[in-house]
Every structure is written in C-alpha cells, then in structure tokens.
Amino acid sequence: MRLLPLVLLIVPAFAQTDRIELLSDQPGRAAAKVSGILLHADQATLHRETGELQMRGHVSVLLPARSDHTAVRYGTGVIVTAQPIGLTADRLTVKDGVLSASGNITLLPVDEELSKMQLHGDELSMYLKIGDATLRGNVKTTGFVPGRRGSGADFPPDIIK
C-alpha cells in the first residue's frame, strides 16, 4: 500500500527527462544525442529504466552556441559566453537534464583565434537546459587572464569575471 504513492512520485520525474538516442559512429566508437547535443566516446551505455546515459573513454562534446549564454563557474571565476564550447573528458553521464563529467576535463572555445585558451579540471556538472556549469577539482586555466578584457586573452569573448 505504501509503494503506490512512492511510484507515483517517481514516474513523473522520469517523464521529464530528455530523449536520449544511441547512434552508430565509426567502428570502435559510440555516439549519443541528448537534447540536440551530439556526444562521442569509446563506449556508451544507456540505462533505459533510469534514463541515465554513461559514456567512457575519450569523451567529446560540442556544447552549442546559445541564444542566452553558457556560464561555467570555477573557483572564484566564471566564464559566460554565447559561443560554442568543446568539452573533453574521460567519463560522462547524463541523467534528468544534468551532464556530469569527470577525469581530465578540458573546456575550449571552438573559435580558432581563441584555440590556445583552455580551462582544465577534474569534475564538471552542467544543467543542459540553462547552460549553467560548475568545474571543480584542480582547476587550471591556460591562454587567458581572467578579468583582463580586451587583452586578446578573453575566453569566447562575452564576459570573464
């Protein structure tokens, strides 16, 4: 008798998840599409009962340009941009609209003029619908100086604080 209310609470939560599709990629590689975002990795597992996608080995994602912005918080800094951002990691999961990445994370702009600018860390969590992310664990920046606007060292160029 007590299980019925619990089941009713869980079912709507699963119904809100975005559609996740596993796609074929080149031999020995996996691809998936989540909310229009294409992800690539060496291996992928989709747990249909929980709606969780797990990707492992050389994971790469292109976070698309947004009409509003993507915000990536790290330590005491934040990068805000409307431009596309590349993401690589060792492992990645997507569940209930949250992308979680871990192991050797690199965020880099797609713009070739800014290709030497990168942000590195150990863990990233991002709410896909609003483009809000937090990078944690041994965070390092290369190729730009946070807070120095107009120096040619801005991460895709909107705002750095």
C-alpha positions in Angstrom: 0.0 0.0 0.0 2.8 2.4 0.8 4.6 1.7 -2.5 1.9 3.2 -4.7 2.5 6.9 -3.6 6.2 6.4 -4.0 5.8 5.0 -7.5 3.5 8.0 -8.4 6.2 10.4 -7.3 9.0 8.7 -9.3 7.1 8.2 -12.5 6.6 12.0 -13.3 10.3 12.6 -12.6 11.3 10.1 -15.3 8.7 11.5 -17.7 10.5 14.9 -17.6 13.8 13.6 -18.9 15.1 14.5 -22.3 15.1 11.9 -25.1 18.5 10.1 -25.3 19.4 8.3 -28.5 22.3 6.0 -29.0 23.7 6.4 -32.6 26.2 4.4 -34.6 29.5 6.0 -35.1 32.7 4.9 -36.7 33.8 1.3 -35.7 35.0 1.1 -32.1 33.4 4.4 -31.1 29.9 5.3 -29.7 27.8 8.3 -30.2 24.6 9.6 -28.5 22.3 12.5 -28.9 20.8 14.3 -25.9 18.7 17.4 -26.3 20.2 18.0 -29.8 23.8 17.8 -28.4 26.0 15.1 -30.0 28.3 13.2 -27.8 31.2 10.8 -28.8 33.1 8.3 -26.8 34.8 4.9 -26.9 31.9 3.2 -25.1 28.3 4.2 -24.2 25.6 2.6 -22.1 22.0 3.7 -21.9 20.1 2.5 -18.8 16.6 2.7 -20.2 15.0 2.0 -16.8 16.6 5.0 -15.2 17.2 7.2 -18.2 20.9 7.5 -17.5 23.5 7.6 -20.3 27.1 6.7 -19.4 30.0 7.4 -21.7 33.6 6.3 -21.2 36.9 6.8 -22.9 37.9 9.9 -24.9 34.5 11.6 -24.5 34.0 14.7 -26.6 31.0 17.0 -26.8 30.4 20.3 -28.6 28.2 22.4 -26.4 26.3 24.5 -29.0 26.0 28.3 -29.2 23.1 29.6 -27.1 20.8 32.5 -27.7 21.3 33.4 -24.0 24.6 32.1 -22.7 26.6 29.3 -21.1 28.1 30.0 -17.7 31.0 27.9 -16.3 31.9 28.6 -12.7 35.4 27.6 -11.5 37.0 28.5 -8.1 36.3 32.2 -7.8 35.9 32.8 -11.5 33.2 32.5 -14.1 33.2 32.3 -17.9 30.0 33.5 -19.6 29.7 33.1 -23.4 27.0 32.5 -26.1 29.5 30.8 -28.4 30.1 27.0 -28.7 32.4 25.3 -26.3 34.2 22.0 -26.8 34.3 19.6 -23.9 36.5 16.5 -23.5 36.6 14.1 -20.5 37.4 10.6 -19.5 33.8 9.8 -18.3 30.4 11.5 -18.7 26.9 10.8 -17.6 23.6 12.5 -18.5 20.5 12.0 -16.3 17.5 14.2 -15.8 19.0 17.0 -17.8 22.2 17.1 -15.9 25.5 16.4 -17.6 28.3 15.2 -15.2 31.8 14.8 -16.5 34.9 13.5 -14.7 38.6 12.8 -15.3 40.9 15.1 -17.3 38.3 17.6 -18.3 39.1 20.3 -20.9 36.9 23.1 -22.0 38.0 25.0 -25.1 36.4 27.5 -27.5 35.6 26.4 -31.0 36.8 29.8 -32.4 40.3 29.1 -34.0 41.5 32.6 -32.9 41.0 31.5 -29.3 42.2 27.9 -29.6 45.1 28.3 -27.1 42.6 29.2 -24.4 41.5 26.3 -22.2 40.1 25.5 -18.8 41.0 22.2 -17.1 39.5 20.4 -14.1 38.6 17.1 -12.6 34.8 17.3 -12.3 32.1 19.2 -14.1 28.3 19.3 -13.6 26.0 21.2 -16.0 22.3 21.8 -16.3 21.8 21.4 -20.0 18.6 23.4 -20.3 20.0 26.6 -18.8 23.7 26.1 -19.8 24.9 26.5 -16.2 28.0 24.6 -15.2 30.5 24.3 -12.3 34.0 23.0 -12.8 35.8 21.6 -9.7 39.0 19.9 -8.6 42.5 21.0 -9.6 41.2 23.7 -11.9 43.8 25.3 -14.2 43.4 28.0 -16.9 45.7 28.3 -19.9 45.9 31.0 -22.5 43.8 33.7 -20.9 43.9 36.0 -17.9 40.5 36.2 -16.1 39.2 39.7 -15.7 41.5 41.3 -18.3 39.1 42.3 -21.0 40.3 43.4 -24.4 43.8 41.9 -23.9 43.3 39.2 -26.6 43.1 36.8 -23.7 39.4 36.5 -23.3 37.7 33.1 -23.4 35.0 33.4 -26.0 34.5 36.8 -25.7 31.5 37.9 -23.7 32.4 38.1 -20.0 35.1 36.9 -17.7 34.9 37.8 -14.0 
